[in-house]
Amino acid sequence: MAMNPRDPLGVAVVGTGKMGADHVRRIQDVVNGARVSAVVDVDAERAKRIASGVDGCTAYTDPAAAMAAADVDAVLIASPGPAHEAALLTAFEHDLPVLCEKPLTPDAASALRVMEAEVRLGHRRVQVGFMRRYDAEYMKLKSLLGTGQLGRPLMLHNRHRNAASPPFFTSSMLISDSVAHETDVTRWLLGHEITAVQVLRPRPSASAPDDLQDPQFVVFETDGGAIVDVEMFVNCGFGYQVQAEVVCERGTARIGDGHAMVTNMAGRWGGTIAQDFVERFADAYDREIQTWVDATRRGEVTGPSVWDGYAAAAVCEAGVRALEDGVRVEVELVERPELYL
């Protein structure tokens, strides 16, 4: 049901770590038509600290209590992935619209349970936070491919680099937490499902922590006959880079070179490199949340669906198996429900 245009959307932000706190700031200071009415965190003091900076915001430690509050109209889930399933199912009990940061859930089985619950609900309630779909460069590339001017896509090359990995990062997390983004943009840009995954293991960089297989070279096959590669390098040392080049029958297109501004000074030319994803995709996050708020206020659900979250989880599971076993692994998906067609 569409809202009164004069009433702001009351959003409960579940999880107030780096991403959740940034979304609280975004909703309060950047996005129109919404306010943060509740924040939820298992760390009660952190939740209270965040809530104290927002007028009319209540701090909770239990997502269910926040979702039952009269001033909560929608939920933004930014808690760790293992907590997503329970929060999503609770949101369904209250029929609340949700923006759920990726991953939808950490594995295909739990993602399938969420999908089955939403299908039983009978209508979409969830948008998954694959924010690259809202990045200006990716949107332009998607639009160009949609015109057919370049012909059919044959190959897609991706590079995904981080300056340094967090201390808790494992080799499998390069797939499940990082390549997950390329999983979604591959499906979205090409309009194909990923059918198989291989992971090649170059010699680890000396900059990588012991026992971390970094970099990795991931290869996807798609049901549209395209071959896709992803260079995943989380300890490159120089900054954060995300680049993509699609090779089609009649031409190519590349994004992510980061040459919006080039300086000439002191006998040298060059620019700057973003240092993390929050900086690189700030505009995409702003556009993503504003689009979600606008759609929710109209009574609609748009953007990446639970099906997209499930498909990404299944591909990442296959990728982790390919990494660990050193073999090509086929991706197994259930039949796509009519709700997501």
N, C-alpha and C positions, 0 to 999 in steps of 0.2 A: 504494500500500500504506500502510495506517495505521501510525503510529509507536508505539513504546513510550511510554506516557503519562508515564514518568519521564524520558525523554530530551528535552532542548530541541532545537528545530529549529535547525540550524546554517545561518546565512544569510550569503551573500557579497553585500556591497553594492558594486555597480559604479558608480563615480562618487562622489566625495566633496566636491563643491561644496556650495552652500547647501542644496539639497534632499537630497542624499545624506548629508551630515553630520547633518542634522536627523533623517533616518531611522535613522542609527546610534544617535543619542541615544534616539530613540523605542523602538527594539527593545531597547536595554539598560535603559532606565529606566521605560518605560511598559507595553510589551507583555508579556504572559505567554506562556510556552511556547517562547521563541526566544532565541537569542543571536547576536551578530555574530561569526562565526568567521573572516571574511576581508573585507578592503576592497581595492578595486582603483581605481587612478587612474594616468593617464599621468604625473602629477606624483608621482614616487617619494617626495619628501620630504613632500608633503602626505599621501599614503597612510600613510607611517610615523608621522607625527604623530597621525593619527586612530587608527591601530592601537595606538599606545603607551598610549592611554587606555582600552583595552578588554582585560581579561584573556583570554588565549588567542586573541587575534586576530592573524592574519598579514597583512602588507601585500604586495600584488602590483601590478605594472604591466600584466600581461597577463590579461585576463578568462579565457582558456582555461586558464591555469595554475591560477587560483583554482577554476574549476569542476571541475577534475580532482582537487582535494584531497579526501582521505577525510572531512574534517570539514565539508564543504559539502553540505547537503541541499537547498538552495533558493537562488534568486538574486533580488535586488532590483536592477533596472537604473534608475539615476538619472543616467546619463551624458548628454551632449548627443544630441539626436535622430539625427543622422547616424551615430552609432556603434551604434544599437540593433539594426539588422538583423544585423550580424555577431555580436553578443553573443547574440541570440535563437537564431540558427542553431546556435551553439556549445552553448547550453543544451539544445537539442533533441538534439544528438549524445549528451549525457549523460542525456537524459530527465529533466531537472531542472524542477521547478515554478518559475515566474517571476512576479514582479510587475514589470511594465514601466511606468515613468512615461510619461505622454503626452508627445509623440506616440508611438504605436507605432513608426512610422517617419515621415520627413518628407514622403513622397509616396505616392500610391496604388499606383504600380508596385512599390515596395519592400515596402509593406504586403501587397500581393497575393502576393509571393514568400514572405513569412513565413507567410501563411495557407496557401498551397499546401504548405509544408514541414510545418506542423502537421497538416494533413489527411493527408499521407503518414504521419505518425507514428501517426495513428489515434485519438488522444485529445487532449483539451485539456490544455495545459500552462501557458497564459499568462492572467493577469488584467491588464488594462490599467488604469493608474492614473487613471481619471476619478473623482476623490475626491468630487465633488459628490453622487454617488449615495449617499454615506455621511454627508452632512450632515443633521443632525436636521430642519431645516426642509424641505429638499428631500424627505427620506423621508416626512415628514408630508404634503406636497403630493401625492406619488406615491400614497400610501395613499388619500387622499381621492378622487383621480381614479379609482382602482381600484374604489371603491364604486359609481360611477355616479350618485351623488346630484346632481351638478351637470349631468348630461347630457353629451353629446359635446363635446369641446373644439373651439372655433371659431378662437380666436386665442391666441397666447402672446406676451407682451411681456417683453423682457429688458433689463436695464441692467447694464453691466459697466464699472466705472470704476476707474482707478488714479491715485494721486496724481501720479506722474511716470513716464515711460518710461525704460528703460535707454538709455545713449548709443548702443548698437548697434542699437536697434529701428528697423525699416523699416516702411513703410506696409503691405506684404504680411504682415508679422508680426502686425499687429493681427488679421488673419484666421487665419493658421496657428498662432499661439501663444496667442491670447486667445479669439477667437470659437470656437476648437476646443472649448472647454468648453460653450458654448451649443449647439454642434452635437450634442454627446453628450446633454446634458440634454433637448434637444428630442426626440430620438429615444426616449429612455428615458421621459420623462414622458408623451408622447403615444402611444407605441407605433407611431409612423409612421416611414417613411423620408423623407428630404428629397430632393425631386426637382428643385428649381431654386433658384438663388441670384441675387439682385441686390444691388448695393452702391451706395448713394447717398452723395455726397461733399459734406457741408456745408462752408461756409467754414472753413478750418483755424483752430484756436484760436491766439491770439497766444502762448500758453504752450507750444505745440508747437514742437519743433526745426524748423529750416528743412527743407523737402522732406518732412516727415512729414505725411501726410494723416490728421489727427486733429482731431475725431472722425470716425467712419464710422457709417453707418446701414445695417444688413444686413437683407435680407428673404429668408426661406425660404418655399418652397411645399412641402407634404408630400403623400404619396400618400393621406392620410386627409382631404384637403380643407381642412386648417388653414393659416392664414397666421401666420407667426412673424416678429417683428422683434427686432433686437438693436442697442441703442445701445452702441457701443464707443468709450470716451473714456479714453485712457491718460495724459492730462496734465490731469486735472481740478483738481489742486492741493490738494484738501482731504482726501483719504483714499482708502481702498479700499472700494468698494461693489459688491455683487452682489445684484440683486433680480429677481424674476420674478412675473408676474401672468398667470394663465390665465383666459380668458374662455370660459365654456361656455354651453350652451343655457339652463340654469336658474340660473346664478349664476357668481360669480367667486371666485378665491382668490389671495392675494398673500403672498409671503414676502420676507425680506431687508430689512425696514425698520430692523432693528437697535435696537429699542426694548426690549431686555431690561431695562434700567435707565434711568430718567429721574430726573434730579436737579433740585431746586428750591433755588437758593442765590443770595444777593446780588441779588435782584430779577430773576433769570433762571431759565429752565428749559431742560433739554436733556440730552444724553448725549454719548458719545464715538463716534468713527468709527475703525474699524480702519485701519491704515496699510499693510498688505500682506496677501497671500494666506495666508502662514504663520500670522499672527495670526487672520485671519477663519476659516480652515478647520482650525484646530489639532485640534478634536474630530473632525472628519471624517477627517483623516489618521490619528489614533489608532484610530478605529473601522475604517477601511479596512485598516490593517496588521494589527490584531488579528483581523479577519475572515479575512484571507488566511492568517495563521498557523494559525488554528483549522481552516480548511478543508484546508490542506496537511497538517496533522497527521492529519486523518481520511482522507487520500488522495483528496481531492476538489479540483476547481477550480470556483470560483464567480465572480460579479462580471462586469464588462465583459470581453468576449471579443476575440479577434483580429478577428472580424468587425466588432465595434464600432469597433476601431481603424482598420480598413480603410475603413469607411463614413465615419468622421470625416475621414480623410485625403482621400477622394474629394470630399467636400463642401467642404473647405477649398481644394482645388485649383480647384474650380469657382468658389469665392469670390474667389480671387486673380485668376482670369481676368476675373471680373465687375468687380472693382475696376479692373484695368488697362485693360480694353476698354470699360468703361461700358455693358455690355449684360447682359441676362438670360442666364444660362448654365445649361443642364440638367446634372444630375448623372447620371453613368453608372456603374452598379454591375454587377459580374458576378452570376451566379446564386448565391444563398446556399447554401453547402455544407450537407449534411445534419448535419455535426458541430455546426453552430451553430443548428440549428432548435430 
